Amino acid sequence: MMVDNLNVSREVKQALLNYQNLLLKWNKAINLISSGSEKDIWKRHILDSLQLLKYIDFSDKIIDIGSGGGFPGIVLSIGGVKNAVLVESDKKKSAFLARAAKFSSNKIVIIDERVDEKFTMNCDVLTLRGFSSINNIFKLTKGIKIQKKILLLKGKSYDQEIAEAQKYWLFDINLHDSITSREGKIVEISNIKKLI
Protein backbone atom coordinates (compact mmCIF):
# COMPACT_ATOMS: atom_id res chain seq x y z
CA MET A 1 0.00 0.00 0.00
CA MET A 2 1.44 3.36 -1.02
CA VAL A 3 0.74 5.13 2.30
CA ASP A 4 3.57 3.16 3.94
CA ASN A 5 6.22 5.65 2.82
CA LEU A 6 4.31 8.48 4.58
CA ASN A 7 4.67 6.81 7.97
CA VAL A 8 1.02 6.77 9.05
CA SER A 9 -0.38 4.55 11.80
CA ARG A 10 -2.38 1.37 11.30
CA GLU A 11 -5.48 3.20 12.58
CA VAL A 12 -5.04 5.95 9.98
CA LYS A 13 -4.58 3.36 7.21
CA GLN A 14 -7.76 1.57 8.30
CA ALA A 15 -9.72 4.84 8.44
CA LEU A 16 -8.48 5.70 4.94
CA LEU A 17 -9.56 2.26 3.68
CA ASN A 18 -13.01 2.74 5.20
CA TYR A 19 -13.22 6.20 3.62
CA GLN A 20 -12.13 4.78 0.25
CA ASN A 21 -14.85 2.11 0.41
CA LEU A 22 -17.50 4.74 1.20
CA LEU A 23 -16.25 6.96 -1.62
CA LEU A 24 -16.40 4.13 -4.17
CA LYS A 25 -19.94 3.26 -3.03
CA TRP A 26 -21.18 6.86 -3.29
CA ASN A 27 -19.27 7.45 -6.54
CA LYS A 28 -21.77 5.25 -8.41
CA ALA A 29 -24.49 7.81 -7.64
CA ILE A 30 -22.88 11.25 -7.44
CA ASN A 31 -19.59 11.20 -9.37
CA LEU A 32 -17.07 12.21 -6.71
CA ILE A 33 -14.09 11.07 -8.80
CA SER A 34 -13.83 10.01 -12.43
CA SER A 35 -14.61 6.32 -12.94
CA GLY A 36 -11.25 5.99 -14.74
CA SER A 37 -9.37 6.93 -11.56
CA GLU A 38 -11.23 4.49 -9.27
CA LYS A 39 -8.69 1.70 -9.75
CA ASP A 40 -5.81 4.09 -8.94
CA ILE A 41 -7.55 5.85 -6.03
CA TRP A 42 -4.63 5.48 -3.59
CA LYS A 43 -2.06 7.24 -5.73
CA ARG A 44 -4.25 9.66 -7.66
CA HIS A 45 -6.34 10.88 -4.75
CA ILE A 46 -5.44 9.66 -1.26
CA LEU A 47 -1.63 9.74 -1.43
CA ASP A 48 -1.79 12.95 -3.46
CA SER A 49 -3.75 14.56 -0.60
CA LEU A 50 -1.72 12.99 2.23
CA GLN A 51 1.55 14.42 0.93
CA LEU A 52 0.38 17.88 2.06
CA LEU A 53 0.80 16.80 5.70
CA LYS A 54 4.51 17.51 5.30
CA TYR A 55 3.68 21.24 5.02
CA ILE A 56 0.98 21.51 7.72
CA ASP A 57 1.21 21.47 11.52
CA PHE A 58 -1.45 19.19 13.00
CA SER A 59 -2.56 22.10 15.21
CA ASP A 60 -3.22 24.34 12.17
CA LYS A 61 -6.80 25.21 11.29
CA ILE A 62 -7.25 24.41 7.61
CA ILE A 63 -9.97 25.51 5.23
CA ASP A 64 -10.38 23.27 2.20
CA ILE A 65 -12.27 24.95 -0.65
CA GLY A 66 -14.23 22.83 -3.13
CA SER A 67 -13.77 19.68 -1.05
CA GLY A 68 -15.88 17.51 -3.38
CA GLY A 69 -15.02 13.91 -2.56
CA GLY A 70 -12.91 14.96 0.43
CA PHE A 71 -9.61 15.71 -1.29
CA PRO A 72 -7.56 16.89 0.41
CA GLY A 73 -9.67 17.94 3.45
CA ILE A 74 -11.06 14.61 4.71
CA VAL A 75 -7.76 12.84 4.04
CA LEU A 76 -5.77 15.50 5.92
CA SER A 77 -8.16 15.28 8.87
CA ILE A 78 -7.90 11.48 9.00
CA GLY A 79 -4.12 11.93 8.70
CA GLY A 80 -3.98 14.08 11.85
CA VAL A 81 -5.01 17.71 11.18
CA LYS A 82 -7.01 18.65 14.29
CA ASN A 83 -9.34 21.30 12.85
CA ALA A 84 -10.63 21.28 9.27
CA VAL A 85 -13.35 23.33 7.59
CA LEU A 86 -14.57 21.85 4.31
CA VAL A 87 -16.39 24.18 1.92
CA GLU A 88 -18.49 22.49 -0.76
CA SER A 89 -21.50 24.10 -2.47
CA ASP A 90 -22.90 20.88 -4.00
CA LYS A 91 -25.48 19.56 -1.50
CA LYS A 92 -25.01 15.90 -2.46
CA LYS A 93 -21.24 16.16 -2.08
CA SER A 94 -21.73 17.94 1.27
CA ALA A 95 -23.90 15.01 2.39
CA PHE A 96 -21.10 12.62 1.39
CA LEU A 97 -18.55 14.71 3.30
CA ALA A 98 -20.73 14.58 6.43
CA ARG A 99 -20.69 10.76 6.25
CA ALA A 100 -16.96 10.59 5.43
CA ALA A 101 -16.12 12.94 8.33
CA LYS A 102 -17.10 10.14 10.74
CA PHE A 103 -13.88 8.28 9.81
CA SER A 104 -11.80 11.07 11.34
CA SER A 105 -11.24 11.45 15.07
CA ASN A 106 -10.53 15.16 14.52
CA LYS A 107 -12.88 18.15 14.22
CA ILE A 108 -14.44 18.69 10.80
CA VAL A 109 -16.96 21.43 9.96
CA ILE A 110 -18.74 21.27 6.61
CA ILE A 111 -20.06 24.45 5.02
CA ASP A 112 -22.31 24.00 1.99
CA GLU A 113 -21.88 27.43 0.40
CA ARG A 114 -20.27 28.89 -2.68
CA VAL A 115 -17.01 30.72 -2.13
CA ASP A 116 -16.85 34.23 -3.49
CA GLU A 117 -15.30 37.57 -2.55
CA LYS A 118 -17.86 38.02 0.26
CA PHE A 119 -17.05 34.69 1.94
CA THR A 120 -15.18 35.48 5.18
CA MET A 121 -13.33 33.19 7.56
CA ASN A 122 -9.95 32.79 9.25
CA CYS A 123 -7.49 29.91 8.94
CA ASP A 124 -3.83 29.04 9.20
CA VAL A 125 -3.68 27.11 5.93
CA LEU A 126 -5.97 27.18 2.91
CA THR A 127 -5.97 24.05 0.73
CA LEU A 128 -7.38 23.54 -2.76
CA ARG A 129 -7.17 20.69 -5.24
CA GLY A 130 -8.51 20.93 -8.79
CA PHE A 131 -10.53 24.03 -7.92
CA SER A 132 -9.53 26.86 -10.26
CA SER A 133 -6.60 28.89 -11.59
CA ILE A 134 -4.31 30.60 -9.07
CA ASN A 135 -5.47 34.06 -10.18
CA ASN A 136 -9.12 33.08 -9.74
CA ILE A 137 -8.39 31.45 -6.36
CA PHE A 138 -6.87 34.72 -5.12
CA LYS A 139 -9.96 36.66 -6.29
CA LEU A 140 -12.50 34.27 -4.78
CA THR A 141 -10.73 33.83 -1.43
CA LYS A 142 -9.77 37.43 -0.67
CA GLY A 143 -12.29 37.47 2.21
CA ILE A 144 -10.45 34.60 3.93
CA LYS A 145 -7.77 35.71 6.38
CA ILE A 146 -4.88 33.27 5.93
CA GLN A 147 -2.32 33.31 8.77
CA LYS A 148 0.32 31.11 7.14
CA LYS A 149 -0.13 29.91 3.55
CA ILE A 150 -2.11 28.45 0.71
CA LEU A 151 -1.28 24.90 -0.44
CA LEU A 152 -2.32 23.96 -3.96
CA LEU A 153 -1.98 20.62 -5.72
CA LYS A 154 -1.33 21.62 -9.32
CA GLY A 155 -0.73 19.77 -12.59
CA LYS A 156 1.67 20.51 -15.43
CA SER A 157 0.33 24.00 -16.23
CA TYR A 158 1.27 25.33 -12.77
CA ASP A 159 3.98 27.62 -14.22
CA GLN A 160 1.52 29.28 -16.62
CA GLU A 161 -0.94 29.82 -13.77
CA ILE A 162 1.78 31.40 -11.62
CA ALA A 163 2.84 33.74 -14.45
CA GLU A 164 -0.78 34.79 -15.03
CA ALA A 165 -1.35 35.47 -11.30
CA GLN A 166 1.85 37.54 -11.08
CA LYS A 167 0.32 40.08 -13.48
CA TYR A 168 -2.25 41.02 -10.81
CA TRP A 169 -0.80 39.94 -7.45
CA LEU A 170 2.39 40.03 -5.38
CA PHE A 171 3.07 36.82 -3.45
CA ASP A 172 5.81 34.59 -2.11
CA ILE A 173 5.98 31.14 -3.64
CA ASN A 174 7.70 27.83 -2.93
CA LEU A 175 7.40 24.89 -5.29
CA HIS A 176 7.65 21.34 -3.96
CA ASP A 177 7.90 18.16 -6.01
CA SER A 178 4.79 16.01 -5.96
CA ILE A 179 5.30 12.37 -5.00
CA THR A 180 2.38 11.34 -7.22
CA SER A 181 3.07 13.28 -10.43
CA ARG A 182 6.31 14.04 -12.26
CA GLU A 183 4.67 17.00 -14.00
CA GLY A 184 2.74 18.36 -11.03
CA LYS A 185 3.84 20.46 -8.07
CA ILE A 186 2.72 21.39 -4.62
CA VAL A 187 2.47 25.17 -4.83
CA GLU A 188 2.94 26.92 -1.49
CA ILE A 189 1.92 30.59 -1.48
CA SER A 190 2.04 33.27 1.22
CA ASN A 191 1.99 37.07 1.66
CA ILE A 192 -0.55 37.76 -1.09
CA LYS A 193 -1.16 41.39 -2.03
CA LYS A 194 -3.21 42.78 -4.92
CA LEU A 195 -1.29 44.91 -7.38
CA ILE A 196 -2.96 48.29 -7.90
C-alpha positions in Angstrom: 0.0 0.0 0.0 1.4 3.4 -1.0 0.7 5.1 2.3 3.6 3.2 3.9 6.2 5.6 2.8 4.3 8.5 4.6 4.7 6.8 8.0 1.0 6.8 9.1 -0.4 4.5 11.8 -2.4 1.4 11.3 -5.5 3.2 12.6 -5.0 5.9 10.0 -4.6 3.4 7.2 -7.8 1.6 8.3 -9.7 4.8 8.4 -8.5 5.7 4.9 -9.6 2.3 3.7 -13.0 2.7 5.2 -13.2 6.2 3.6 -12.1 4.8 0.2 -14.9 2.1 0.4 -17.5 4.7 1.2 -16.2 7.0 -1.6 -16.4 4.1 -4.2 -19.9 3.3 -3.0 -21.2 6.9 -3.3 -19.3 7.5 -6.5 -21.8 5.3 -8.4 -24.5 7.8 -7.6 -22.9 11.3 -7.4 -19.6 11.2 -9.4 -17.1 12.2 -6.7 -14.1 11.1 -8.8 -13.8 10.0 -12.4 -14.6 6.3 -12.9 -11.3 6.0 -14.7 -9.4 6.9 -11.6 -11.2 4.5 -9.3 -8.7 1.7 -9.8 -5.8 4.1 -8.9 -7.6 5.9 -6.0 -4.6 5.5 -3.6 -2.1 7.2 -5.7 -4.3 9.7 -7.7 -6.3 10.9 -4.7 -5.4 9.7 -1.3 -1.6 9.7 -1.4 -1.8 12.9 -3.5 -3.7 14.6 -0.6 -1.7 13.0 2.2 1.5 14.4 0.9 0.4 17.9 2.1 0.8 16.8 5.7 4.5 17.5 5.3 3.7 21.2 5.0 1.0 21.5 7.7 1.2 21.5 11.5 -1.5 19.2 13.0 -2.6 22.1 15.2 -3.2 24.3 12.2 -6.8 25.2 11.3 -7.2 24.4 7.6 -10.0 25.5 5.2 -10.4 23.3 2.2 -12.3 24.9 -0.6 -14.2 22.8 -3.1 -13.8 19.7 -1.1 -15.9 17.5 -3.4 -15.0 13.9 -2.6 -12.9 15.0 0.4 -9.6 15.7 -1.3 -7.6 16.9 0.4 -9.7 17.9 3.5 -11.1 14.6 4.7 -7.8 12.8 4.0 -5.8 15.5 5.9 -8.2 15.3 8.9 -7.9 11.5 9.0 -4.1 11.9 8.7 -4.0 14.1 11.8 -5.0 17.7 11.2 -7.0 18.7 14.3 -9.3 21.3 12.8 -10.6 21.3 9.3 -13.4 23.3 7.6 -14.6 21.9 4.3 -16.4 24.2 1.9 -18.5 22.5 -0.8 -21.5 24.1 -2.5 -22.9 20.9 -4.0 -25.5 19.6 -1.5 -25.0 15.9 -2.5 -21.2 16.2 -2.1 -21.7 17.9 1.3 -23.9 15.0 2.4 -21.1 12.6 1.4 -18.6 14.7 3.3 -20.7 14.6 6.4 -20.7 10.8 6.3 -17.0 10.6 5.4 -16.1 12.9 8.3 -17.1 10.1 10.7 -13.9 8.3 9.8 -11.8 11.1 11.3 -11.2 11.5 15.1 -10.5 15.2 14.5 -12.9 18.2 14.2 -14.4 18.7 10.8 -17.0 21.4 10.0 -18.7 21.3 6.6 -20.1 24.5 5.0 -22.3 24.0 2.0 -21.9 27.4 0.4 -20.3 28.9 -2.7 -17.0 30.7 -2.1 -16.9 34.2 -3.5 -15.3 37.6 -2.5 -17.9 38.0 0.3 -17.0 34.7 1.9 -15.2 35.5 5.2 -13.3 33.2 7.6 -9.9 32.8 9.3 -7.5 29.9 8.9 -3.8 29.0 9.2 -3.7 27.1 5.9 -6.0 27.2 2.9 -6.0 24.1 0.7 -7.4 23.5 -2.8 -7.2 20.7 -5.2 -8.5 20.9 -8.8 -10.5 24.0 -7.9 -9.5 26.9 -10.3 -6.6 28.9 -11.6 -4.3 30.6 -9.1 -5.5 34.1 -10.2 -9.1 33.1 -9.7 -8.4 31.5 -6.4 -6.9 34.7 -5.1 -10.0 36.7 -6.3 -12.5 34.3 -4.8 -10.7 33.8 -1.4 -9.8 37.4 -0.7 -12.3 37.5 2.2 -10.4 34.6 3.9 -7.8 35.7 6.4 -4.9 33.3 5.9 -2.3 33.3 8.8 0.3 31.1 7.1 -0.1 29.9 3.6 -2.1 28.4 0.7 -1.3 24.9 -0.4 -2.3 24.0 -4.0 -2.0 20.6 -5.7 -1.3 21.6 -9.3 -0.7 19.8 -12.6 1.7 20.5 -15.4 0.3 24.0 -16.2 1.3 25.3 -12.8 4.0 27.6 -14.2 1.5 29.3 -16.6 -0.9 29.8 -13.8 1.8 31.4 -11.6 2.8 33.7 -14.5 -0.8 34.8 -15.0 -1.4 35.5 -11.3 1.9 37.5 -11.1 0.3 40.1 -13.5 -2.2 41.0 -10.8 -0.8 39.9 -7.4 2.4 40.0 -5.4 3.1 36.8 -3.4 5.8 34.6 -2.1 6.0 31.1 -3.6 7.7 27.8 -2.9 7.4 24.9 -5.3 7.7 21.3 -4.0 7.9 18.2 -6.0 4.8 16.0 -6.0 5.3 12.4 -5.0 2.4 11.3 -7.2 3.1 13.3 -10.4 6.3 14.0 -12.3 4.7 17.0 -14.0 2.7 18.4 -11.0 3.8 20.5 -8.1 2.7 21.4 -4.6 2.5 25.2 -4.8 2.9 26.9 -1.5 1.9 30.6 -1.5 2.0 33.3 1.2 2.0 37.1 1.7 -0.6 37.8 -1.1 -1.2 41.4 -2.0 -3.2 42.8 -4.9 -1.3 44.9 -7.4 -3.0 48.3 -7.9 
